[in-house]
Amino acid sequence: MEKTITVTVRCFSLVSDALGKSAFELDLPHGATAKLVLEKVRERMPAELNALPIRIAVNQEYILGDAELQHQDEVALIPPVSGG
């Protein structure tokens, strides 16, 4: 059994602006959850954005944060969207 997994993280709007990129790969321990991805991304963001509510989608489906990830999953972090 693999000890780590690699997921692709896709970011949008304020999250991608704060990170300076819209996608990157992240190595995680086997059994990691989507919530861990969000925690790791929040560590890289400015403190003022840490309270931003972010929806999580795995492989293009919205999920709860405690969903366990698999190797090569795509995790999308989607902040609130507004516009006119």
mmCIF file of the N, C-alpha and C atoms, coordinates in Angstrom:
data_MODEL
# 
_entry.id   MODEL 
# 
loop_
_atom_site.group_PDB 
_atom_site.id 
_atom_site.type_symbol 
_atom_site.label_atom_id 
_atom_site.label_alt_id 
_atom_site.label_comp_id 
_atom_site.label_asym_id 
_atom_site.label_entity_id 
_atom_site.label_seq_id 
_atom_site.pdbx_PDB_ins_code 
_atom_site.Cartn_x 
_atom_site.Cartn_y 
_atom_site.Cartn_z 
_atom_site.occupancy 
_atom_site.B_iso_or_equiv 
_atom_site.pdbx_formal_charge 
_atom_site.auth_seq_id 
_atom_site.auth_comp_id 
_atom_site.auth_asym_id 
_atom_site.auth_atom_id 
_atom_site.pdbx_PDB_model_num 
ATOM 1   N N  . MET A 1 1  ? 0.841   -1.182 0.000   1.00 0.00 ? 1  MET A N  1 
ATOM 2   C CA . MET A 1 1  ? 0.000   0.000  0.000   1.00 0.00 ? 1  MET A CA 1 
ATOM 3   C C  . MET A 1 1  ? 0.890   1.250  0.000   1.00 0.00 ? 1  MET A C  1 
ATOM 4   N N  . GLU A 1 2  ? 0.486   2.254  -0.776  1.00 0.00 ? 2  GLU A N  1 
ATOM 5   C CA . GLU A 1 2  ? 1.240   3.495  -0.856  1.00 0.00 ? 2  GLU A CA 1 
ATOM 6   C C  . GLU A 1 2  ? 1.115   4.269  0.446   1.00 0.00 ? 2  GLU A C  1 
ATOM 7   N N  . LYS A 1 3  ? 2.204   4.928  0.838   1.00 0.00 ? 3  LYS A N  1 
ATOM 8   C CA . LYS A 1 3  ? 2.181   5.716  2.060   1.00 0.00 ? 3  LYS A CA 1 
ATOM 9   C C  . LYS A 1 3  ? 1.721   7.138  1.807   1.00 0.00 ? 3  LYS A C  1 
ATOM 10  N N  . THR A 1 4  ? 1.810   7.584  0.551   1.00 0.00 ? 4  THR A N  1 
ATOM 11  C CA . THR A 1 4  ? 1.343   8.927  0.207   1.00 0.00 ? 4  THR A CA 1 
ATOM 12  C C  . THR A 1 4  ? 0.495   8.868  -1.056  1.00 0.00 ? 4  THR A C  1 
ATOM 13  N N  . ILE A 1 5  ? -0.297  9.902  -1.213  1.00 0.00 ? 5  ILE A N  1 
ATOM 14  C CA . ILE A 1 5  ? -1.071  10.082 -2.435  1.00 0.00 ? 5  ILE A CA 1 
ATOM 15  C C  . ILE A 1 5  ? -0.753  11.467 -2.980  1.00 0.00 ? 5  ILE A C  1 
ATOM 16  N N  . THR A 1 6  ? -0.978  11.656 -4.254  1.00 0.00 ? 6  THR A N  1 
ATOM 17  C CA . THR A 1 6  ? -0.818  12.962 -4.881  1.00 0.00 ? 6  THR A CA 1 
ATOM 18  C C  . THR A 1 6  ? -2.156  13.360 -5.469  1.00 0.00 ? 6  THR A C  1 
ATOM 19  N N  . VAL A 1 7  ? -2.597  14.578 -5.138  1.00 0.00 ? 7  VAL A N  1 
ATOM 20  C CA . VAL A 1 7  ? -3.844  15.096 -5.691  1.00 0.00 ? 7  VAL A CA 1 
ATOM 21  C C  . VAL A 1 7  ? -3.546  16.394 -6.430  1.00 0.00 ? 7  VAL A C  1 
ATOM 22  N N  . THR A 1 8  ? -4.385  16.719 -7.396  1.00 0.00 ? 8  THR A N  1 
ATOM 23  C CA . THR A 1 8  ? -4.307  18.001 -8.083  1.00 0.00 ? 8  THR A CA 1 
ATOM 24  C C  . THR A 1 8  ? -5.305  18.935 -7.428  1.00 0.00 ? 8  THR A C  1 
ATOM 25  N N  . VAL A 1 9  ? -4.838  20.098 -7.010  1.00 0.00 ? 9  VAL A N  1 
ATOM 26  C CA . VAL A 1 9  ? -5.695  21.094 -6.369  1.00 0.00 ? 9  VAL A CA 1 
ATOM 27  C C  . VAL A 1 9  ? -5.954  22.202 -7.376  1.00 0.00 ? 9  VAL A C  1 
ATOM 28  N N  . ARG A 1 10 ? -7.217  22.499 -7.610  1.00 0.00 ? 10 ARG A N  1 
ATOM 29  C CA . ARG A 1 10 ? -7.609  23.595 -8.501  1.00 0.00 ? 10 ARG A CA 1 
ATOM 30  C C  . ARG A 1 10 ? -8.266  24.677 -7.649  1.00 0.00 ? 10 ARG A C  1 
ATOM 31  N N  . CYS A 1 11 ? -7.834  25.912 -7.862  1.00 0.00 ? 11 CYS A N  1 
ATOM 32  C CA . CYS A 1 11 ? -8.321  27.043 -7.071  1.00 0.00 ? 11 CYS A CA 1 
ATOM 33  C C  . CYS A 1 11 ? -8.960  28.074 -7.991  1.00 0.00 ? 11 CYS A C  1 
ATOM 34  N N  . PHE A 1 12 ? -9.908  28.802 -7.449  1.00 0.00 ? 12 PHE A N  1 
ATOM 35  C CA . PHE A 1 12 ? -10.641 29.787 -8.232  1.00 0.00 ? 12 PHE A CA 1 
ATOM 36  C C  . PHE A 1 12 ? -10.725 31.113 -7.480  1.00 0.00 ? 12 PHE A C  1 
ATOM 37  N N  . SER A 1 13 ? -10.915 32.183 -8.238  1.00 0.00 ? 13 SER A N  1 
ATOM 38  C CA . SER A 1 13 ? -11.230 33.505 -7.708  1.00 0.00 ? 13 SER A CA 1 
ATOM 39  C C  . SER A 1 13 ? -10.214 33.966 -6.660  1.00 0.00 ? 13 SER A C  1 
ATOM 40  N N  . LEU A 1 14 ? -10.694 34.356 -5.483  1.00 0.00 ? 14 LEU A N  1 
ATOM 41  C CA . LEU A 1 14 ? -9.826  34.898 -4.439  1.00 0.00 ? 14 LEU A CA 1 
ATOM 42  C C  . LEU A 1 14 ? -8.740  33.915 -4.003  1.00 0.00 ? 14 LEU A C  1 
ATOM 43  N N  . VAL A 1 15 ? -9.047  32.639 -4.032  1.00 0.00 ? 15 VAL A N  1 
ATOM 44  C CA . VAL A 1 15 ? -8.066  31.636 -3.604  1.00 0.00 ? 15 VAL A CA 1 
ATOM 45  C C  . VAL A 1 15 ? -6.905  31.579 -4.596  1.00 0.00 ? 15 VAL A C  1 
ATOM 46  N N  . SER A 1 16 ? -7.201  31.509 -5.882  1.00 0.00 ? 16 SER A N  1 
ATOM 47  C CA . SER A 1 16 ? -6.111  31.473 -6.869  1.00 0.00 ? 16 SER A CA 1 
ATOM 48  C C  . SER A 1 16 ? -5.344  32.792 -6.881  1.00 0.00 ? 16 SER A C  1 
ATOM 49  N N  . ASP A 1 17 ? -6.040  33.904 -6.686  1.00 0.00 ? 17 ASP A N  1 
ATOM 50  C CA . ASP A 1 17 ? -5.356  35.199 -6.614  1.00 0.00 ? 17 ASP A CA 1 
ATOM 51  C C  . ASP A 1 17 ? -4.382  35.229 -5.438  1.00 0.00 ? 17 ASP A C  1 
ATOM 52  N N  . ALA A 1 18 ? -4.827  34.736 -4.282  1.00 0.00 ? 18 ALA A N  1 
ATOM 53  C CA . ALA A 1 18 ? -3.987  34.751 -3.083  1.00 0.00 ? 18 ALA A CA 1 
ATOM 54  C C  . ALA A 1 18 ? -2.774  33.839 -3.223  1.00 0.00 ? 18 ALA A C  1 
ATOM 55  N N  . LEU A 1 19 ? -2.945  32.716 -3.905  1.00 0.00 ? 19 LEU A N  1 
ATOM 56  C CA . LEU A 1 19 ? -1.851  31.752 -4.057  1.00 0.00 ? 19 LEU A CA 1 
ATOM 57  C C  . LEU A 1 19 ? -0.959  32.048 -5.257  1.00 0.00 ? 19 LEU A C  1 
ATOM 58  N N  . GLY A 1 20 ? -1.462  32.858 -6.181  1.00 0.00 ? 20 GLY A N  1 
ATOM 59  C CA . GLY A 1 20 ? -0.694  33.177 -7.378  1.00 0.00 ? 20 GLY A CA 1 
ATOM 60  C C  . GLY A 1 20 ? -0.695  32.075 -8.418  1.00 0.00 ? 20 GLY A C  1 
ATOM 61  N N  . LYS A 1 21 ? -1.587  31.113 -8.268  1.00 0.00 ? 21 LYS A N  1 
ATOM 62  C CA . LYS A 1 21 ? -1.708  30.032 -9.253  1.00 0.00 ? 21 LYS A CA 1 
ATOM 63  C C  . LYS A 1 21 ? -3.088  29.412 -9.136  1.00 0.00 ? 21 LYS A C  1 
ATOM 64  N N  . SER A 1 22 ? -3.518  28.805 -10.226 1.00 0.00 ? 22 SER A N  1 
ATOM 65  C CA . SER A 1 22 ? -4.863  28.224 -10.242 1.00 0.00 ? 22 SER A CA 1 
ATOM 66  C C  . SER A 1 22 ? -4.857  26.713 -10.056 1.00 0.00 ? 22 SER A C  1 
ATOM 67  N N  . ALA A 1 23 ? -3.679  26.087 -10.119 1.00 0.00 ? 23 ALA A N  1 
ATOM 68  C CA . ALA A 1 23 ? -3.609  24.633 -9.929  1.00 0.00 ? 23 ALA A CA 1 
ATOM 69  C C  . ALA A 1 23 ? -2.205  24.239 -9.487  1.00 0.00 ? 23 ALA A C  1 
ATOM 70  N N  . PHE A 1 24 ? -2.139  23.192 -8.688  1.00 0.00 ? 24 PHE A N  1 
ATOM 71  C CA . PHE A 1 24 ? -0.866  22.632 -8.254  1.00 0.00 ? 24 PHE A CA 1 
ATOM 72  C C  . PHE A 1 24 ? -1.101  21.227 -7.712  1.00 0.00 ? 24 PHE A C  1 
ATOM 73  N N  . GLU A 1 25 ? -0.022  20.462 -7.617  1.00 0.00 ? 25 GLU A N  1 
ATOM 74  C CA . GLU A 1 25 ? -0.118  19.117 -7.051  1.00 0.00 ? 25 GLU A CA 1 
ATOM 75  C C  . GLU A 1 25 ? 0.297   19.159 -5.591  1.00 0.00 ? 25 GLU A C  1 
ATOM 76  N N  . LEU A 1 26 ? -0.328  18.297 -4.796  1.00 0.00 ? 26 LEU A N  1 
ATOM 77  C CA . LEU A 1 26 ? -0.070  18.256 -3.365  1.00 0.00 ? 26 LEU A CA 1 
ATOM 78  C C  . LEU A 1 26 ? 0.087   16.800 -2.944  1.00 0.00 ? 26 LEU A C  1 
ATOM 79  N N  . ASP A 1 27 ? 1.180   16.498 -2.254  1.00 0.00 ? 27 ASP A N  1 
ATOM 80  C CA . ASP A 1 27 ? 1.400   15.157 -1.715  1.00 0.00 ? 27 ASP A CA 1 
ATOM 81  C C  . ASP A 1 27 ? 0.828   15.100 -0.309  1.00 0.00 ? 27 ASP A C  1 
ATOM 82  N N  . LEU A 1 28 ? 0.071   14.052 -0.029  1.00 0.00 ? 28 LEU A N  1 
ATOM 83  C CA . LEU A 1 28 ? -0.620  13.893 1.249   1.00 0.00 ? 28 LEU A CA 1 
ATOM 84  C C  . LEU A 1 28 ? -0.416  12.478 1.772   1.00 0.00 ? 28 LEU A C  1 
ATOM 85  N N  . PRO A 1 29 ? -0.589  12.290 3.082   1.00 0.00 ? 29 PRO A N  1 
ATOM 86  C CA . PRO A 1 29 ? -0.512  10.926 3.606   1.00 0.00 ? 29 PRO A CA 1 
ATOM 87  C C  . PRO A 1 29 ? -1.701  10.097 3.141   1.00 0.00 ? 29 PRO A C  1 
ATOM 88  N N  . HIS A 1 30 ? -1.489  8.803  2.988   1.00 0.00 ? 30 HIS A N  1 
ATOM 89  C CA . HIS A 1 30 ? -2.587  7.895  2.644   1.00 0.00 ? 30 HIS A CA 1 
ATOM 90  C C  . HIS A 1 30 ? -3.689  8.055  3.691   1.00 0.00 ? 30 HIS A C  1 
ATOM 91  N N  . GLY A 1 31 ? -4.939  8.115  3.259   1.00 0.00 ? 31 GLY A N  1 
ATOM 92  C CA . GLY A 1 31 ? -6.065  8.305  4.168   1.00 0.00 ? 31 GLY A CA 1 
ATOM 93  C C  . GLY A 1 31 ? -6.412  9.762  4.413   1.00 0.00 ? 31 GLY A C  1 
ATOM 94  N N  . ALA A 1 32 ? -5.724  10.687 3.731   1.00 0.00 ? 32 ALA A N  1 
ATOM 95  C CA . ALA A 1 32 ? -5.988  12.116 3.909   1.00 0.00 ? 32 ALA A CA 1 
ATOM 96  C C  . ALA A 1 32 ? -7.393  12.456 3.431   1.00 0.00 ? 32 ALA A C  1 
ATOM 97  N N  . THR A 1 33 ? -7.943  13.498 4.029   1.00 0.00 ? 33 THR A N  1 
ATOM 98  C CA . THR A 1 33 ? -9.282  13.953 3.669   1.00 0.00 ? 33 THR A CA 1 
ATOM 99  C C  . THR A 1 33 ? -9.212  15.275 2.909   1.00 0.00 ? 33 THR A C  1 
ATOM 100 N N  . ALA A 1 34 ? -10.327 15.629 2.305   1.00 0.00 ? 34 ALA A N  1 
ATOM 101 C CA . ALA A 1 34 ? -10.425 16.906 1.602   1.00 0.00 ? 34 ALA A CA 1 
ATOM 102 C C  . ALA A 1 34 ? -10.219 18.066 2.574   1.00 0.00 ? 34 ALA A C  1 
ATOM 103 N N  . LYS A 1 35 ? -10.637 17.892 3.817   1.00 0.00 ? 35 LYS A N  1 
ATOM 104 C CA . LYS A 1 35 ? -10.448 18.937 4.827   1.00 0.00 ? 35 LYS A CA 1 
ATOM 105 C C  . LYS A 1 35 ? -8.961  19.240 5.020   1.00 0.00 ? 35 LYS A C  1 
ATOM 106 N N  . LEU A 1 36 ? -8.112  18.220 4.951   1.00 0.00 ? 36 LEU A N  1 
ATOM 107 C CA . LEU A 1 36 ? -6.674  18.433 5.087   1.00 0.00 ? 36 LEU A CA 1 
ATOM 108 C C  . LEU A 1 36 ? -6.141  19.290 3.940   1.00 0.00 ? 36 LEU A C  1 
ATOM 109 N N  . VAL A 1 37 ? -6.641  19.075 2.739   1.00 0.00 ? 37 VAL A N  1 
ATOM 110 C CA . VAL A 1 37 ? -6.237  19.907 1.600   1.00 0.00 ? 37 VAL A CA 1 
ATOM 111 C C  . VAL A 1 37 ? -6.581  21.363 1.886   1.00 0.00 ? 37 VAL A C  1 
ATOM 112 N N  . LEU A 1 38 ? -7.805  21.598 2.352   1.00 0.00 ? 38 LEU A N  1 
ATOM 113 C CA . LEU A 1 38 ? -8.229  22.963 2.653   1.00 0.00 ? 38 LEU A CA 1 
ATOM 114 C C  . LEU A 1 38 ? -7.344  23.570 3.741   1.00 0.00 ? 38 LEU A C  1 
ATOM 115 N N  . GLU A 1 39 ? -7.024  22.811 4.776   1.00 0.00 ? 39 GLU A N  1 
ATOM 116 C CA . GLU A 1 39 ? -6.154  23.314 5.842   1.00 0.00 ? 39 GLU A CA 1 
ATOM 117 C C  . GLU A 1 39 ? -4.784  23.695 5.291   1.00 0.00 ? 39 GLU A C  1 
ATOM 118 N N  . LYS A 1 40 ? -4.220  22.861 4.434   1.00 0.00 ? 40 LYS A N  1 
ATOM 119 C CA . LYS A 1 40 ? -2.899  23.140 3.867   1.00 0.00 ? 40 LYS A CA 1 
ATOM 120 C C  . LYS A 1 40 ? -2.931  24.374 2.961   1.00 0.00 ? 40 LYS A C  1 
ATOM 121 N N  . VAL A 1 41 ? -4.013  24.544 2.223   1.00 0.00 ? 41 VAL A N  1 
ATOM 122 C CA . VAL A 1 41 ? -4.134  25.723 1.364   1.00 0.00 ? 41 VAL A CA 1 
ATOM 123 C C  . VAL A 1 41 ? -4.309  26.977 2.216   1.00 0.00 ? 41 VAL A C  1 
ATOM 124 N N  . ARG A 1 42 ? -5.112  26.894 3.262   1.00 0.00 ? 42 ARG A N  1 
ATOM 125 C CA . ARG A 1 42 ? -5.303  28.062 4.141   1.00 0.00 ? 42 ARG A CA 1 
ATOM 126 C C  . ARG A 1 42 ? -3.979  28.503 4.775   1.00 0.00 ? 42 ARG A C  1 
ATOM 127 N N  . GLU A 1 43 ? -3.073  27.572 5.044   1.00 0.00 ? 43 GLU A N  1 
ATOM 128 C CA . GLU A 1 43 ? -1.756  27.927 5.591   1.00 0.00 ? 43 GLU A CA 1 
ATOM 129 C C  . GLU A 1 43 ? -0.976  28.816 4.631   1.00 0.00 ? 43 GLU A C  1 
ATOM 130 N N  . ARG A 1 44 ? -1.241  28.704 3.353   1.00 0.00 ? 44 ARG A N  1 
ATOM 131 C CA . ARG A 1 44 ? -0.516  29.467 2.329   1.00 0.00 ? 44 ARG A CA 1 
ATOM 132 C C  . ARG A 1 44 ? -1.195  30.795 1.999   1.00 0.00 ? 44 ARG A C  1 
ATOM 133 N N  . MET A 1 45 ? -2.420  30.992 2.479   1.00 0.00 ? 45 MET A N  1 
ATOM 134 C CA . MET A 1 45 ? -3.184  32.194 2.146   1.00 0.00 ? 45 MET A CA 1 
ATOM 135 C C  . MET A 1 45 ? -2.983  33.273 3.209   1.00 0.00 ? 45 MET A C  1 
ATOM 136 N N  . PRO A 1 46 ? -3.193  34.538 2.842   1.00 0.00 ? 46 PRO A N  1 
ATOM 137 C CA . PRO A 1 46 ? -3.136  35.605 3.839   1.00 0.00 ? 46 PRO A CA 1 
ATOM 138 C C  . PRO A 1 46 ? -4.186  35.375 4.932   1.00 0.00 ? 46 PRO A C  1 
ATOM 139 N N  . ALA A 1 47 ? -3.860  35.768 6.150   1.00 0.00 ? 47 ALA A N  1 
ATOM 140 C CA . ALA A 1 47 ? -4.730  35.525 7.309   1.00 0.00 ? 47 ALA A CA 1 
ATOM 141 C C  . ALA A 1 47 ? -6.135  36.090 7.118   1.00 0.00 ? 47 ALA A C  1 
ATOM 142 N N  . GLU A 1 48 ? -6.255  37.213 6.435   1.00 0.00 ? 48 GLU A N  1 
ATOM 143 C CA . GLU A 1 48 ? -7.578  37.831 6.275   1.00 0.00 ? 48 GLU A CA 1 
ATOM 144 C C  . GLU A 1 48 ? -8.531  36.986 5.425   1.00 0.00 ? 48 GLU A C  1 
ATOM 145 N N  . LEU A 1 49 ? -8.013  36.023 4.701   1.00 0.00 ? 49 LEU A N  1 
ATOM 146 C CA . LEU A 1 49 ? -8.872  35.154 3.890   1.00 0.00 ? 49 LEU A CA 1 
ATOM 147 C C  . LEU A 1 49 ? -9.196  33.826 4.578   1.00 0.00 ? 49 LEU A C  1 
ATOM 148 N N  . ASN A 1 50 ? -8.649  33.589 5.757   1.00 0.00 ? 50 ASN A N  1 
ATOM 149 C CA . ASN A 1 50 ? -8.863  32.307 6.423   1.00 0.00 ? 50 ASN A CA 1 
ATOM 150 C C  . ASN A 1 50 ? -10.311 32.055 6.816   1.00 0.00 ? 50 ASN A C  1 
ATOM 151 N N  . ALA A 1 51 ? -11.096 33.102 7.006   1.00 0.00 ? 51 ALA A N  1 
ATOM 152 C CA . ALA A 1 51 ? -12.503 32.923 7.369   1.00 0.00 ? 51 ALA A CA 1 
ATOM 153 C C  . ALA A 1 51 ? -13.400 32.757 6.136   1.00 0.00 ? 51 ALA A C  1 
ATOM 154 N N  . LEU A 1 52 ? -12.821 32.865 4.960   1.00 0.00 ? 52 LEU A N  1 
ATOM 155 C CA . LEU A 1 52 ? -13.587 32.749 3.720   1.00 0.00 ? 52 LEU A CA 1 
ATOM 156 C C  . LEU A 1 52 ? -14.213 31.358 3.609   1.00 0.00 ? 52 LEU A C  1 
ATOM 157 N N  . PRO A 1 53 ? -15.542 31.289 3.442   1.00 0.00 ? 53 PRO A N  1 
ATOM 158 C CA . PRO A 1 53 ? -16.159 29.966 3.282   1.00 0.00 ? 53 PRO A CA 1 
ATOM 159 C C  . PRO A 1 53 ? -15.798 29.395 1.909   1.00 0.00 ? 53 PRO A C  1 
ATOM 160 N N  . ILE A 1 54 ? -15.302 28.181 1.899   1.00 0.00 ? 54 ILE A N  1 
ATOM 161 C CA . ILE A 1 54 ? -14.855 27.558 0.654   1.00 0.00 ? 54 ILE A CA 1 
ATOM 162 C C  . ILE A 1 54 ? -15.529 26.208 0.500   1.00 0.00 ? 54 ILE A C  1 
ATOM 163 N N  . ARG A 1 55 ? -16.177 26.009 -0.639  1.00 0.00 ? 55 ARG A N  1 
ATOM 164 C CA . ARG A 1 55 ? -16.774 24.703 -0.960  1.00 0.00 ? 55 ARG A CA 1 
ATOM 165 C C  . ARG A 1 55 ? -15.701 23.812 -1.556  1.00 0.00 ? 55 ARG A C  1 
ATOM 166 N N  . ILE A 1 56 ? -15.835 22.523 -1.315  1.00 0.00 ? 56 ILE A N  1 
ATOM 167 C CA . ILE A 1 56 ? -14.866 21.556 -1.816  1.00 0.00 ? 56 ILE A CA 1 
ATOM 168 C C  . ILE A 1 56 ? -15.565 20.605 -2.779  1.00 0.00 ? 56 ILE A C  1 
ATOM 169 N N  . ALA A 1 57 ? -14.944 20.405 -3.932  1.00 0.00 ? 57 ALA A N  1 
ATOM 170 C CA . ALA A 1 57 ? -15.432 19.409 -4.891  1.00 0.00 ? 57 ALA A CA 1 
ATOM 171 C C  . ALA A 1 57 ? -14.283 18.447 -5.179  1.00 0.00 ? 57 ALA A C  1 
ATOM 172 N N  . VAL A 1 58 ? -14.597 17.169 -5.242  1.00 0.00 ? 58 VAL A N  1 
ATOM 173 C CA . VAL A 1 58 ? -13.607 16.154 -5.600  1.00 0.00 ? 58 VAL A CA 1 
ATOM 174 C C  . VAL A 1 58 ? -14.094 15.477 -6.867  1.00 0.00 ? 58 VAL A C  1 
ATOM 175 N N  . ASN A 1 59 ? -13.248 15.509 -7.883  1.00 0.00 ? 59 ASN A N  1 
ATOM 176 C CA . ASN A 1 59 ? -13.594 14.930 -9.184  1.00 0.00 ? 59 ASN A CA 1 
ATOM 177 C C  . ASN A 1 59 ? -14.934 15.463 -9.693  1.00 0.00 ? 59 ASN A C  1 
ATOM 178 N N  . GLN A 1 60 ? -15.102 16.786 -9.544  1.00 0.00 ? 60 GLN A N  1 
ATOM 179 C CA . GLN A 1 60 ? -16.243 17.552 -10.059 1.00 0.00 ? 60 GLN A CA 1 
ATOM 180 C C  . GLN A 1 60 ? -17.556 17.273 -9.340  1.00 0.00 ? 60 GLN A C  1 
ATOM 181 N N  . GLU A 1 61 ? -17.487 16.793 -8.093  1.00 0.00 ? 61 GLU A N  1 
ATOM 182 C CA . GLU A 1 61 ? -18.696 16.615 -7.284  1.00 0.00 ? 61 GLU A CA 1 
ATOM 183 C C  . GLU A 1 61 ? -18.464 17.233 -5.916  1.00 0.00 ? 61 GLU A C  1 
ATOM 184 N N  . TYR A 1 62 ? -19.421 18.071 -5.466  1.00 0.00 ? 62 TYR A N  1 
ATOM 185 C CA . TYR A 1 62 ? -19.315 18.655 -4.138  1.00 0.00 ? 62 TYR A CA 1 
ATOM 186 C C  . TYR A 1 62 ? -19.340 17.552 -3.088  1.00 0.00 ? 62 TYR A C  1 
ATOM 187 N N  . ILE A 1 63 ? -18.493 17.708 -2.071  1.00 0.00 ? 63 ILE A N  1 
ATOM 188 C CA . ILE A 1 63 ? -18.397 16.693 -1.024  1.00 0.00 ? 63 ILE A CA 1 
ATOM 189 C C  . ILE A 1 63 ? -18.297 17.382 0.336   1.00 0.00 ? 63 ILE A C  1 
ATOM 190 N N  . LEU A 1 64 ? -18.394 16.582 1.393   1.00 0.00 ? 64 LEU A N  1 
ATOM 191 C CA . LEU A 1 64 ? -18.120 17.069 2.736   1.00 0.00 ? 64 LEU A CA 1 
ATOM 192 C C  . LEU A 1 64 ? -16.620 16.961 2.979   1.00 0.00 ? 64 LEU A C  1 
ATOM 193 N N  . GLY A 1 65 ? -16.115 17.763 3.885   1.00 0.00 ? 65 GLY A N  1 
ATOM 194 C CA . GLY A 1 65 ? -14.678 17.824 4.123   1.00 0.00 ? 65 GLY A CA 1 
ATOM 195 C C  . GLY A 1 65 ? -14.048 16.547 4.624   1.00 0.00 ? 65 GLY A C  1 
ATOM 196 N N  . ASP A 1 66 ? -14.849 15.647 5.213   1.00 0.00 ? 66 ASP A N  1 
ATOM 197 C CA . ASP A 1 66 ? -14.261 14.430 5.777   1.00 0.00 ? 66 ASP A CA 1 
ATOM 198 C C  . ASP A 1 66 ? -14.160 13.286 4.767   1.00 0.00 ? 66 ASP A C  1 
ATOM 199 N N  . ALA A 1 67 ? -14.440 13.562 3.505   1.00 0.00 ? 67 ALA A N  1 
ATOM 200 C CA . ALA A 1 67 ? -14.333 12.529 2.467   1.00 0.00 ? 67 ALA A CA 1 
ATOM 201 C C  . ALA A 1 67 ? -12.865 12.161 2.264   1.00 0.00 ? 67 ALA A C  1 
ATOM 202 N N  . GLU A 1 68 ? -12.564 10.868 2.258   1.00 0.00 ? 68 GLU A N  1 
ATOM 203 C CA . GLU A 1 68 ? -11.194 10.406 2.066   1.00 0.00 ? 68 GLU A CA 1 
ATOM 204 C C  . GLU A 1 68 ? -10.808 10.504 0.594   1.00 0.00 ? 68 GLU A C  1 
ATOM 205 N N  . LEU A 1 69 ? -9.614  10.994 0.354   1.00 0.00 ? 69 LEU A N  1 
ATOM 206 C CA . LEU A 1 69 ? -9.129  11.181 -1.010  1.00 0.00 ? 69 LEU A CA 1 
ATOM 207 C C  . LEU A 1 69 ? -8.369  9.959  -1.499  1.00 0.00 ? 69 LEU A C  1 
ATOM 208 N N  . GLN A 1 70 ? -8.332  9.824  -2.821  1.00 0.00 ? 70 GLN A N  1 
ATOM 209 C CA . GLN A 1 70 ? -7.599  8.750  -3.477  1.00 0.00 ? 70 GLN A CA 1 
ATOM 210 C C  . GLN A 1 70 ? -6.481  9.365  -4.325  1.00 0.00 ? 70 GLN A C  1 
ATOM 211 N N  . HIS A 1 71 ? -5.467  8.566  -4.610  1.00 0.00 ? 71 HIS A N  1 
ATOM 212 C CA . HIS A 1 71 ? -4.360  9.015  -5.453  1.00 0.00 ? 71 HIS A CA 1 
ATOM 213 C C  . HIS A 1 71 ? -4.903  9.526  -6.788  1.00 0.00 ? 71 HIS A C  1 
ATOM 214 N N  . GLN A 1 72 ? -4.416  10.679 -7.213  1.00 0.00 ? 72 GLN A N  1 
ATOM 215 C CA . GLN A 1 72 ? -4.756  11.343 -8.473  1.00 0.00 ? 72 GLN A CA 1 
ATOM 216 C C  . GLN A 1 72 ? -6.150  11.961 -8.497  1.00 0.00 ? 72 GLN A C  1 
ATOM 217 N N  . ASP A 1 73 ? -6.798  12.126 -7.342  1.00 0.00 ? 73 ASP A N  1 
ATOM 218 C CA . ASP A 1 73 ? -8.060  12.867 -7.306  1.00 0.00 ? 73 ASP A CA 1 
ATOM 219 C C  . ASP A 1 73 ? -7.802  14.323 -7.676  1.00 0.00 ? 73 ASP A C  1 
ATOM 220 N N  . GLU A 1 74 ? -8.847  14.977 -8.169  1.00 0.00 ? 74 GLU A N  1 
ATOM 221 C CA . GLU A 1 74 ? -8.805  16.413 -8.423  1.00 0.00 ? 74 GLU A CA 1 
ATOM 222 C C  . GLU A 1 74 ? -9.670  17.077 -7.364  1.00 0.00 ? 74 GLU A C  1 
ATOM 223 N N  . VAL A 1 75 ? -9.076  17.997 -6.607  1.00 0.00 ? 75 VAL A N  1 
ATOM 224 C CA . VAL A 1 75 ? -9.778  18.698 -5.541  1.00 0.00 ? 75 VAL A CA 1 
ATOM 225 C C  . VAL A 1 75 ? -9.927  20.156 -5.956  1.00 0.00 ? 75 VAL A C  1 
ATOM 226 N N  . ALA A 1 76 ? -11.158 20.631 -6.055  1.00 0.00 ? 76 ALA A N  1 
ATOM 227 C CA . ALA A 1 76 ? -11.414 22.027 -6.410  1.00 0.00 ? 76 ALA A CA 1 
ATOM 228 C C  . ALA A 1 76 ? -11.852 22.780 -5.164  1.00 0.00 ? 76 ALA A C  1 
ATOM 229 N N  . LEU A 1 77 ? -11.253 23.937 -4.943  1.00 0.00 ? 77 LEU A N  1 
ATOM 230 C CA . LEU A 1 77 ? -11.605 24.800 -3.820  1.00 0.00 ? 77 LEU A CA 1 
ATOM 231 C C  . LEU A 1 77 ? -12.318 26.017 -4.382  1.00 0.00 ? 77 LEU A C  1 
ATOM 232 N N  . ILE A 1 78 ? -13.596 26.140 -4.038  1.00 0.00 ? 78 ILE A N  1 
ATOM 233 C CA . ILE A 1 78 ? -14.455 27.127 -4.686  1.00 0.00 ? 78 ILE A CA 1 
ATOM 234 C C  . ILE A 1 78 ? -14.977 28.120 -3.656  1.00 0.00 ? 78 ILE A C  1 
ATOM 235 N N  . PRO A 1 79 ? -14.482 29.366 -3.690  1.00 0.00 ? 79 PRO A N  1 
ATOM 236 C CA . PRO A 1 79 ? -14.979 30.391 -2.777  1.00 0.00 ? 79 PRO A CA 1 
ATOM 237 C C  . PRO A 1 79 ? -16.323 30.920 -3.269  1.00 0.00 ? 79 PRO A C  1 
ATOM 238 N N  . PRO A 1 80 ? -16.985 31.747 -2.447  1.00 0.00 ? 80 PRO A N  1 
ATOM 239 C CA . PRO A 1 80 ? -18.257 32.328 -2.892  1.00 0.00 ? 80 PRO A CA 1 
ATOM 240 C C  . PRO A 1 80 ? -18.072 33.086 -4.206  1.00 0.00 ? 80 PRO A C  1 
ATOM 241 N N  . VAL A 1 81 ? -19.072 33.005 -5.053  1.00 0.00 ? 81 VAL A N  1 
ATOM 242 C CA . VAL A 1 81 ? -19.024 33.660 -6.355  1.00 0.00 ? 81 VAL A CA 1 
ATOM 243 C C  . VAL A 1 81 ? -20.087 34.742 -6.388  1.00 0.00 ? 81 VAL A C  1 
ATOM 244 N N  . SER A 1 82 ? -19.707 35.904 -6.897  1.00 0.00 ? 82 SER A N  1 
ATOM 245 C CA . SER A 1 82 ? -20.687 36.975 -7.064  1.00 0.00 ? 82 SER A CA 1 
ATOM 246 C C  . SER A 1 82 ? -20.461 37.606 -8.425  1.00 0.00 ? 82 SER A C  1 
ATOM 247 N N  . GLY A 1 83 ? -21.401 38.329 -8.848  1.00 0.00 ? 83 GLY A N  1 
ATOM 248 C CA . GLY A 1 83 ? -21.267 38.981 -10.143 1.00 0.00 ? 83 GLY A CA 1 
ATOM 249 C C  . GLY A 1 83 ? -22.592 39.549 -10.583 1.00 0.00 ? 83 GLY A C  1 
ATOM 250 N N  . GLY A 1 84 ? -22.580 40.102 -11.718 1.00 0.00 ? 84 GLY A N  1 
ATOM 251 C CA . GLY A 1 84 ? -23.803 40.714 -12.184 1.00 0.00 ? 84 GLY A CA 1 
ATOM 252 C C  . GLY A 1 84 ? -23.956 40.575 -13.662 1.00 0.00 ? 84 GLY A C  1 
# 
